[in-house]
Amino acid sequence: MAGQFDVILFGATGFTGSLMLQYLLQKGNVKFAICGRSRAKLEKAIETASSKPEILVLDVLSASHEEVKEVVKKAKCVCTSIGPFVECGEPLVKASAELGVDYVDTSGESTFMRQMIEKYDAVARQSGARIAIHCGQDEEGRRGPKDCVPWDLMVWKLWKILGSDFTGIKILSEIKGVPSGGSLGFDPLYLADGKKSECLTQVDLPRGSQFYAEAQQKGGPWIMGPVMANGIRRSRSGAVEREFGVPVARAARGSGRHVGGREGEEDRWE
């Protein structure tokens, strides 16, 4: 049955996925399923839940494209935290784009984001899928910030106020927490084979600790700065498109990190 679940969550047994699972379990009005390679691990993840979601078993890497589509078509929205996304993410993006199913992930990998836009933008526009990559990044522990979200909203608000006069911004973040195991196991500025990503944005980061008068304290460079800049500049591209009346495909709405951007203009990627 197409769209029988509001959400299918992939990665529910991982650190970030388990947080999303707990959130969905608290939302009594969301019909969702969880999907992964091991039924036993998925059952363990929900053993204390009073109302248990349906369990679907699928290995997205070893499954055929048709097998992935058979699962994805049951969702209105696919939500995944399975990474590294350059290795694990494409099967779900491809299936969602083809089927017109909305997709959201927690990727912070610039190469993956760029590759998915180049491969599936036209497909998502045609099907009506909204592919929102790089959402809720960056997850830095249970009490840590989702720093790209306030960055993105801040830039959007300033652009609405200043328009074309808004030409640059310096963002300072205070971070308390520790990286999760998944974050420690993979550097988003590098590819799975250890090569540095070619999809980085030029960002003016300090070379070491320095005093910031704005915050009245010392601070240093943030490793995710270049990745955040990619997402924010992508958002600004979509905002400019909407503001000046250029037609926007459904795939471009709803998120900053989307597949579907400004027609005929390349984003500021290096």
C-alpha positions as MATLAB code, in Angstrom:
seq = 'MAGQFDVILFGATGFTGSLMLQYLLQKGNVKFAICGRSRAKLEKAIETASSKPEILVLDVLSASHEEVKEVVKKAKCVCTSIGPFVECGEPLVKASAELGVDYVDTSGESTFMRQMIEKYDAVARQSGARIAIHCGQDEEGRRGPKDCVPWDLMVWKLWKILGSDFTGIKILSEIKGVPSGGSLGFDPLYLADGKKSECLTQVDLPRGSQFYAEAQQKGGPWIMGPVMANGIRRSRSGAVEREFGVPVARAARGSGRHVGGREGEEDRWE';
ca = [
       0.000    0.000    0.000;
       1.496    3.343   -1.058;
       2.058    5.818    1.770;
       0.649    3.637    4.526;
       3.112    5.176    7.016;
       3.630    8.859    7.698;
       7.322    8.122    8.303;
       9.687    5.198    7.874;
      12.732    5.691   10.083;
      16.016    4.128    8.989;
      18.852    3.891   11.509;
      16.750    3.626   14.654;
      19.364    1.535   16.471;
      22.155    4.112   16.087;
      22.847    7.069   18.375;
      21.092    9.800   16.406;
      18.445    7.416   15.072;
      17.568    6.327   18.598;
      16.917    9.958   19.543;
      14.601   10.324   16.561;
      12.893    7.066   17.516;
      12.209    8.320   21.034;
      10.763   11.538   19.611;
       8.438    9.667   17.247;
       7.313    7.347   20.034;
       6.167   10.412   21.964;
       4.124   11.665   19.000;
       0.909    9.740   19.303;
      -0.505   11.132   16.053;
       2.307    9.896   13.777;
       1.990    6.486   12.158;
       5.527    5.267   11.558;
       7.636    2.182   11.007;
      11.292    1.484   11.686;
      13.552   -0.234    9.187;
      16.997   -1.807    9.377;
      19.115   -4.876    8.745;
      18.505   -6.689   12.040;
      15.015   -7.450   13.290;
      16.461   -8.455   16.662;
      18.162   -5.081   17.137;
      15.047   -3.211   16.048;
      12.904   -5.211   18.486;
      15.398   -4.409   21.235;
      15.153   -0.692   20.405;
      11.386   -0.664   21.015;
      11.072   -3.303   23.724;
       9.977   -0.768   26.367;
       7.644    1.192   24.092;
       3.985    1.021   25.067;
       2.875    1.337   21.461;
       5.259   -0.414   19.097;
       5.773    0.684   15.498;
       5.885   -1.868   12.707;
       9.300   -3.325   11.924;
      10.563   -3.589    8.347;
      13.781   -5.445    7.514;
      15.999   -4.187    4.693;
      19.721   -3.815    4.055;
      19.820   -0.781    1.774;
      23.340   -1.588    0.563;
      22.801   -5.209   -0.435;
      19.170   -4.893   -1.556;
      18.254   -4.321   -5.182;
      16.818   -0.985   -6.280;
      13.387   -2.571   -6.672;
      13.559   -4.021   -3.148;
      14.407   -0.570   -1.758;
      11.497    0.965   -3.687;
       9.106   -1.656   -2.313;
       9.841   -0.385    1.197;
      10.108    3.333    0.385;
       6.736    3.417   -1.394;
       5.062    2.524    1.903;
       6.121    5.905    3.342;
       4.949    9.453    2.937;
       8.366   10.503    4.228;
      11.642    8.624    4.594;
      13.791    9.737    7.541;
      17.302    8.341    7.804;
      20.416    8.693    9.929;
      22.330    5.833    8.261;
      25.825    6.978    7.436;
      28.370    7.595    6.129;
      25.927    8.923    3.581;
      28.427    8.835    0.729;
      28.328    5.059    1.202;
      24.781    4.396    2.432;
      22.574    7.309    1.440;
      21.992    7.146   -2.299;
      19.645    4.125   -2.526;
      17.046    5.865   -0.350;
      17.408    9.230   -2.097;
      17.065    7.621   -5.517;
      13.993    5.596   -4.570;
      12.316    8.569   -2.877;
      12.977   10.891   -5.815;
      11.563    8.388   -8.294;
       8.463    7.577   -6.234;
       7.577   11.117   -5.157;
       8.200   10.269   -1.491;
       9.554   13.011    0.763;
      13.022   12.384    2.208;
      14.973   13.891    5.112;
      18.357   12.948    6.565;
      20.961   14.052    9.101;
      23.880   14.079    6.675;
      26.627   16.639    7.125;
      28.586   15.461    4.101;
      29.052   18.078    1.407;
      30.038   15.623   -1.322;
      26.918   13.538   -0.760;
      24.728   16.644   -0.834;
      26.256   17.879   -4.084;
      26.103   14.461   -5.759;
      22.454   13.919   -4.875;
      21.481   17.362   -6.197;
      23.267   16.726   -9.477;
      21.819   13.231   -9.911;
      18.249   13.563   -8.675;
      17.155   17.199   -8.835;
      15.300   16.731  -12.138;
      13.807   13.426  -10.986;
      12.537   14.940   -7.722;
      11.035   17.923   -9.536;
       9.198   15.590  -11.886;
       7.817   13.319   -9.155;
       7.121   16.072   -6.611;
       9.418   14.562   -3.960;
      10.882   16.953   -1.413;
      14.435   15.815   -0.740;
      15.761   17.620    2.342;
      19.406   16.721    2.927;
      21.513   17.909    5.879;
      18.671   18.566    8.331;
      19.216   19.016   12.033;
      22.995   19.015   11.564;
      25.028   19.176   13.668;
      24.212   16.611   16.375;
      26.835   16.910   19.116;
      25.615   14.889   22.039;
      22.331   14.770   23.891;
      22.601   18.347   25.144;
      24.509   19.705   22.155;
      23.148   22.137   19.560;
      21.720   21.528   16.124;
      23.841   24.446   15.035;
      22.969   24.578   11.338;
      19.300   25.167   12.174;
      19.809   28.477   14.069;
      22.506   29.475   11.536;
      20.094   28.863    8.676;
      17.191   30.697   10.333;
      19.419   33.622   11.278;
      20.677   34.060    7.725;
      17.148   33.792    6.333;
      15.824   36.413    8.780;
      18.663   38.839    8.062;
      18.172   38.405    4.335;
      14.448   39.180    4.717;
      15.327   42.387    6.579;
      18.344   43.563    4.586;
      17.771   42.108    1.126;
      20.638   42.813   -1.265;
      22.445   44.824    1.429;
      23.113   41.567    3.248;
      26.511   40.527    1.870;
      28.166   38.591    4.700;
      27.882   37.309    8.236;
      30.022   36.110   11.132;
      28.368   33.452   13.293;
      29.564   32.479   16.778;
      28.241   29.330   18.472;
      28.670   28.081   22.019;
      28.841   24.304   22.125;
      28.439   22.035   25.134;
      28.487   18.297   24.628;
      30.509   15.503   23.088;
      30.403   13.986   19.597;
      28.469   10.764   19.128;
      30.196    7.567   18.055;
      29.006    7.990   14.495;
      30.341   11.533   14.305;
      33.709   10.453   15.693;
      33.908    7.602   13.209;
      33.624    9.741   10.082;
      34.932   13.166    9.069;
      32.304   14.903    6.878;
      35.018   16.947    5.178;
      36.524   13.757    3.774;
      35.289   10.892    1.613;
      35.000    7.287    2.695;
      38.332    6.467    1.005;
      40.137    9.188    2.997;
      40.333   11.734    0.188;
      39.320   15.291    1.006;
      35.923   16.331   -0.342;
      35.978   18.592   -3.386;
      32.631   20.104   -2.392;
      33.746   22.573    0.256;
      32.805   26.222    0.496;
      35.374   28.906    1.160;
      34.744   30.173    4.692;
      36.851   32.641    6.669;
      37.692   30.586    9.752;
      40.247   31.683   12.377;
      43.484   29.723   12.450;
      43.427   29.383   16.211;
      41.899   30.674   19.422;
      41.220   34.401   19.505;
      39.190   36.915   21.500;
      35.796   37.911   20.112;
      34.574   41.280   21.349;
      31.012   40.418   20.269;
      30.870   37.526   22.738;
      33.432   38.860   25.219;
      35.232   35.539   25.241;
      37.721   33.457   23.345;
      36.750   31.138   20.546;
      38.247   29.024   17.802;
      37.379   27.517   14.418;
      34.526   25.034   14.150;
      35.237   22.010   11.971;
      31.701   21.963   10.591;
      31.832   25.611    9.477;
      32.431   24.842    5.777;
      29.632   22.265    5.797;
      27.181   24.645    7.469;
      28.037   27.295    4.900;
      27.078   24.923    2.095;
      23.638   24.348    3.587;
      23.045   28.023    4.318;
      24.101   29.181    0.861;
      21.826   26.558   -0.629;
      18.950   27.934    1.441;
      19.690   31.484    0.362;
      19.620   30.397   -3.269;
      16.088   29.065   -2.796;
      15.004   32.194   -0.921;
      16.222   34.451   -3.731;
      14.384   32.289   -6.236;
      11.088   32.564   -4.385;
      11.450   36.290   -3.661;
      11.961   37.258   -7.279;
       9.157   35.124   -8.653;
      11.167   32.462  -10.464;
       9.059   29.273  -10.608;
      10.056   26.845   -7.864;
       9.423   23.130   -8.234;
       7.792   21.385   -5.291;
      11.081   19.618   -4.706;
      12.676   22.928   -3.791;
      10.281   23.866   -1.011;
      10.340   23.144    2.664;
      14.046   23.018    3.487;
      17.329   24.706    3.018;
      19.216   21.551    2.170;
      17.023   20.507   -0.709;
      17.278   18.783   -4.034;
      15.897   21.348   -6.433;
      17.468   24.780   -6.497;
      17.643   27.891   -8.596;
      17.307   27.066  -12.278;
      20.290   27.941  -14.426;
      22.536   29.143  -11.589;
      25.278   27.208   -9.870;
      25.561   27.530   -6.119;
      28.735   28.891   -4.573;
      30.544   25.620   -4.122;
      34.314   25.262   -4.405;
];
